[in-house]
Amino acid sequence: MRKFLGFLFLLVFLAAIGLFVYTTRAAAPAIAINQPGAYLGAAGTFDVTVTTPGGELTRLDVALEQNGQTHQLFTLPGREGVTLKQEDENTVRVTGPVGKRAVPALANGAARLVVTAERPLLEGYRSRRADAARDLTVRLTPPVVAVVSRHHFINHGGSEVVVYRVTPAEAASGVRVGDREYPGFAASGAVQGADPSLKVAFFALAWDQDRDTPIHVFARDEAGNEARSSFDYQVFPKPFRKSRIELNTRFIERVVPEILAQTPDLPVDDPNNLEAAFLAVNGELRRRNNAFVKNLAAKTSSSLLWSGPFKQLSNTQVEANFADQRTYFYEGREIDQQVHLGFDLASLANAPVEASNAGAVVFAGYLGIFGQCVVVDHGMGVQSLYAHLSSIDVKEGDKVARGQTLGRTGMTGLAGGDHLHFTMLVNGESVTPVDWWSAQWVEDRVLRKFREAGAPGN
């Protein structure tokens, strides 16, 4: 009997050791603090994910510590205004407000976000705990922004520029037109000797925005504090044409197979169904191509690379205007509607295509509906696009001068005949080139503002 009891005691002892080892070696919850970053302002969001087997937690606390005080932002089972959701089988995400508005006692200075999570073990008899923290700098004073330039006149579908000051100079800034933002750049990239607080932002009132869309300059610091400044501007209406495009089988058979061959990832159920294939190209591929062009704005130079008015392709006739509202007909039926975001310029077949102004090539290659295409960056978000080329004479990264040959006109992509599709872009937004072709517009709308800012422009 004594041997049996001794053996039983040994088993219990070994089991206890095993449970101890299990509970000490079992993985603790993995905590990731996604937001806020290094700074915290008047308003913000905390975003925390916790990964643990089955997403089971017996404790999850999120708190903000500052000056010896702890401000509880969240604790299980929940808190009003805070979202707790299971992202997947093993991951829980909690998001909620943080900042001065959520914690009125918050003050400028150092703070710390602290997260504690516990997972249950042994049916809840034991647990494993994990802690995570992030040191923060609290900034509650927004930047100061003030517009310097005067007399802003904007054509609907066109461009403008504003010169303004921001303090502190490192705050992100620009122009907001409705829900679209146009970044500002250090004015020293355009105005010689400009101090760091002086900024320049080119912006547009896009063709698809209402003429009464609100426009203002903004500045936003690293903590998310934002300041706004209104400025004087006047919008001029510009009517956009409507046109009827008659399609025929010969045209579709010529352009669609080539485009599909160059774009194998475009979903087309039956390439032999000409109408469906054309609609995929004219719709989905057009959307993709426009998005690609818009993203090229990220490659812009922070300095102005151009000078003087932009150059319209020599000896050309305008065949289609900017923002034409096109309705497509096939076999007597209306099948599609799209907007033409550029000018179609016709000259002799295979005519040399000249750079409209100095800049750097940020794209040169095949691009869906645009066919063989070149995009030139002119700095500070301003770019120009040349499409349907038969050949390309430049490559990405090349610096080009005004009037330099980029390639030759053609009928690649979704082109009905040999011509150049040309457009101007401001932070990826297509705008009418007419403004930029005008020496008077460039002088009054751009260079005058640079001179008035304190130094000569181009």
N, C-alpha and C positions, 0 to 999 in steps of 0.2 A: 504494500500500500504506500509506504514511504517512497519507494522508487517511482511509483505511478505519479504521486503528487509532485515529486521532483521533476519528472519528465514533463508534466503538465505545466509546471511553473516555467520550465525552460522554453516550452512552446509559446507561452504567453509573453515571456521576455523577448524571445526572437520576433514575435509578431509586433510587439511594441516598438522594437528597434526598426523593423521594416516599415511600420507606419510613420515613424519619426523621419526615416530617410526619405520616404515618399513625399511627406508633406514639406520637407525642407528642399527637396530637389524638384518638386513640381513647379512648372513655369509660372512665374508671376504674370499678372496682366501687363501687356505692352501698351504704353501710353504715348500718343503722338499729339503734341500741341501744334495745330495747323495755323491758328490765328489766336491772338494778334501776333504781329512780328515784333520787331525791336521797339516800336513806339506805340503809344496809346494816346488817343485824343478825346475830344468831347463825346464822340460817338464811335462805336466800333462793335465788333462781334468776336466772341470767343468761339473757337471751333476745336473740339477735342475728340479724337477717336481712341477707343480702347479695344484691344484685341485679346480675347480669352476664349478657351474652349466652350463652344455653345453659346457664347456671348453672355454667360452667367456672371452676374456681379451681385455681391451683397452690400457693396458700398461704392459710391462714386461721388466724390466731392470736388467742386471747382470753386476756388476762392481767390480773392485779390488781396494782397497784403501791402500795406503802406504805413509808414510812421507808427509802427507798433500796433496797428489795427488790422483786423481780419474782416473782410467783407465777403460773405457767402454769396456766390453767384448761382450755385446749383448743388443740390444733394438729393439722393434717392429718397422717395420714389419719383419726385419731380417738383417742378416749380413753374408757376404761371409765367408765360412769356418765353420759356426756354423749351427747345425741341429736343426730345430724346427719341432716337430711332435706331433700329437694327439694320445696319448696312448690308450685312451678309450673315452667314451662319455663325461666324465667330467675332464679328466686329460691331461695336456699338458707337454711335456718334451723338454728341451733344453739342448744340449750338445755342447761343443766346447773346443778349446785349451786354456790352461792357464799355466803360468810359464814364465821363462825368455825368452824363444823363442817367446812366444806370446806377452809378455810385456817387451821389452828390458830394460826399466828403472827399472825393479824389482831388489831389492838388498836384501842381507841377513838381517834378522830381522823380526819384527812383521808386519803383514798385515791383512787385513780383506776383506772377500768376502761378498758383500751386494747385496741382491735381493729385488726388489720392484715389486709388481703386483697389478693391479686394475681390477675389474670387473664392467661392466656397470649395472646400475639400471635405471628404469623408462625410457626405450627406449633411454638410453644414457644421460639423463638430470642429473643424479646423478651417483655416483660410490662409491665403497668400496675399500679401499686400505689395503694392508698387506705388512709388511717388515720382512725380515729375514737376519741374518748375521752370519758369522762364523769367529772366530779369527784363524789366521794361523801363523805358523812359517815358514819363507822362508829359505831354505838351498840350496845353489847353488854349494857347493863344494862336489864333489863325494868322496866316500870312497877310500882308498888306499889298493890294494890287491897285494900280491907277493907270488909266489910259493916257498916253502922251499925244498920239496922233489925232488929227482932226479931219472932218469932212470925209465920211465913208459912204460910198455909193455902190450898191450891189445890184447887178443885173440878176434876175431870177435864172438860175442855172449857171451863174457866173461866179467870179472870184473877187476877193478883196484882201487887204492886208491891214493889220493894226499893230501899232508900236505902243508898248506899255512898260511899266516898271513893277517889279516884284521884290518884296522884302520878307524873308531872307531870299537871296538870289537863287539858292539851290532848290527852292520849292518848285514842284512840277506845275506847269501853267500852260495856258493856251486859250482857245476860243471854243465855246460850246454853242452849237447851232441846233436847237431842239435837243435830240438825243445823241447827236454826233459831236465828237470832240476833235479839234485840230490842234496839234501840239505847238507850243511856242519854242523858239530857239534863241540862244544868246545873240543879241543884236550885233555883237562884235563880229559875227560871221557875215554881216552885210554892211555894218556901219563902222568905219575905222575909228578906233579909239573909244568905242562905247564902253561904259562901265558895266560890271557884271549884272547889275540889277535891271538893265534895259533889255527888253525881249521883243521879238518879232514873231508874228503868227499869220500865215496865210490861211484863209478859210473860204468856204463856199456856202451859198444857199442853193442846195441841190435842186435839180429839176423836179424831183418827186416830193419836195417839201412845200408846205403852204407858204405864201408870201409873208404871212404874219407870224412865222415861226420865231420864237424869242431867241435873241443872240446876246451873249455877254462874254466878257473875259473872266477867267477863273484862275485861281492859284491854290494849290493843295499841297500841304506839307506831308512829311513821312508818317505823321500820326493820323492823317485823314482829315485834319481841320481844313476847311475850305473857305475862301473869300471870293466874292464876285464883284465885278465892276461893270456897270452899264456904260454905253458910249453912244454918241450920236451916229445914226446911220439911216439911210433911205434906200428902200427897195424899189427897183423899177421892174414892172411886169414885162415879160418877154413871151409872146405866144409861141407855142410849139406846134409844128405842123402835124397833120394826119395824112398818111399815105396808104395806098392800096398796093400790095405786092402780089402779082400773079405768078404762081409757081407752075412749072411744067415738069413732066417726067424726065425730060432730057437734062434739065438743070439738076434735079435731085440725084439722078444717076451719075452725074459728073462729080458733084461735091461730097455727097454723103459717104460713099465707100472709102474715099481717101481719108476723110476725117475719122471714120471708125477704125481704119487701119492704124492711124496714128494715136488713137485713144482707146486701147483695148479694154480699159476698165469702165467704160461707159456702158451702163446696163441697157441693152437693147435685146428684147426677147426674140425678134425675128428680123435680122438685117435685110431680108428680102422684102419685107413689108416697107415699101418706100415711105409711105406717109408716116408711119409710126417711128421709123428711124430718123426721118427729118425732124419730127417733133422732139425727139430725145436730144438731138443736136441743137436745135434752135431754143430749147427750153433748159433742160438740166445741164447740158454742156456749157451753154451760155452763162448760166449761173456760176458754175465752177470756174470758168475762165475769168469772169469778172471778179470773183473772190480772190483768185490767184493774183490778178493785177493789183487789187486793193492791198494785198499783203506785201507787195513790193515797196510800199511806202516805208516799211521798216528799214529799207536799205538806203534811205535818203541821207545826203550829206548835211551836216549842221551848218555848212557855209553856203552862201549864194555862189553858184557856179556860172551863172549866165549874165549877160549884159545887153541892154537895149531891147527893142521889140523882137518878138519871135517871128520866124520866117515862114510864110505859107509856101508850100511846094511850088516851084517856079512853073509858070505857064500852065496853070491848072484851072479847070472849070469845076464849080461845086455841083455835084450830082445829088447829094443828100445832106441835110443839115443836122445839127445837134438836137437830140431828144425828139426826133421824129417819132410819132406814134404810129407804128406799122401794123396793119392788119393783113394777114397772109391768106390767100385763096388758092385752093387746089381743086381742079376739076369742077370749078364753079361753086365750091363750098368754102366758107370761112373755116379755117382750121387752127389759127393761132394769132396771138397778138404779142408783140414785143416792142421795146424801145431802142432806137438806134442812138448810141451814145458817142457820137463823133461826127466828123465831116468826111464825106467821100469826095476825094479830089481826083479828077480824071485828067490825064495828059496823054502823051504818046505811050504805046506799049513798051514795057521794060524801061521806063524813064528812070533816071537816077533819083533816088530819094535822099533828100538833104536833111541833116540835123537842123531842127528849127532854131536851136540855140546851143551854146556850149554846155557840156555836162559830162556825165559818165554813164556808160551802158550798164544797166542793172539786169537786163534780160535780152537774150538773142537766141531765138529758136522757134520751134513749132508750138503753137498754142491754140489748138482746137478751132473754134469759129474764126479766130484771127489769122489762121494759117501761119506762114512764116512771119515772125513778129519781132520788133525791137522796141524796148522801152529805155528811154534815156532819163536819168535823174539830173535835175538842175539845181538841187539843193533846197533845204528847208521845206521839204514836202512837195515841191513842184516837180512834176515829171511829164514826159510826152510819150505817146504811143504811136507806132507806125505798123500797120497791119496789111495782110494779103500780099506780102512781098514775094517776088519770084526768086530772089536770091538775097543773101545777107553778107555784108562785107566787114562786119565788126563782130566782136565777141564780148561777153560779159567782163567788165572791168576796164575796158578801153575808155580812154578819155577822148572826147570828140569836140571839134570846134564847130561854131555856127557855119552851116553850109557844107560841112563835110558829108561825103556820100556814105550812107548807112547800108544801102542795098539798092534794089531796083523794084519798081512796081510790078504787080502780078495779079493773079486771081486765085491764090491759094486760100484755103479755109472756106468760109461761107460767102464767097464773092461771085457775083453774077458776071463780072467782066473785069478787065485789067484796070485797076485804080488803086489809090492809096486811101486807106481808112486811117484818119488822124484824129487824135483827141489829146486834150490836156487833162492832167490829173492833179488834184490838190489833196494830199494825204490819202491817195487812192480813190478819191471821189471824182468821177468824170465831170468836167466843166466845159463850157463852150470855149473853143479856141479863139473866137473873134476878139475878145478882150485882149488877149496876149499878142495878137497880130497887130494891134493898134499902138503906134508910137505915142500917141496922145494919152491913151489909157495907161501905158507903162510909166510914162512921165508923171502923170497926175496922181494915179492911184498907188504907185509904188515909190518911185524915186523921190518925189516931193516929200513924202513922209520921212524917208531916210535922211534927207537934208535937214528937215525941220527938227529931227531928233538930235542934231548937233554935229553932223559930219556929212561930207558928200557921199552920195551913193555911187552907183556904177557910172 
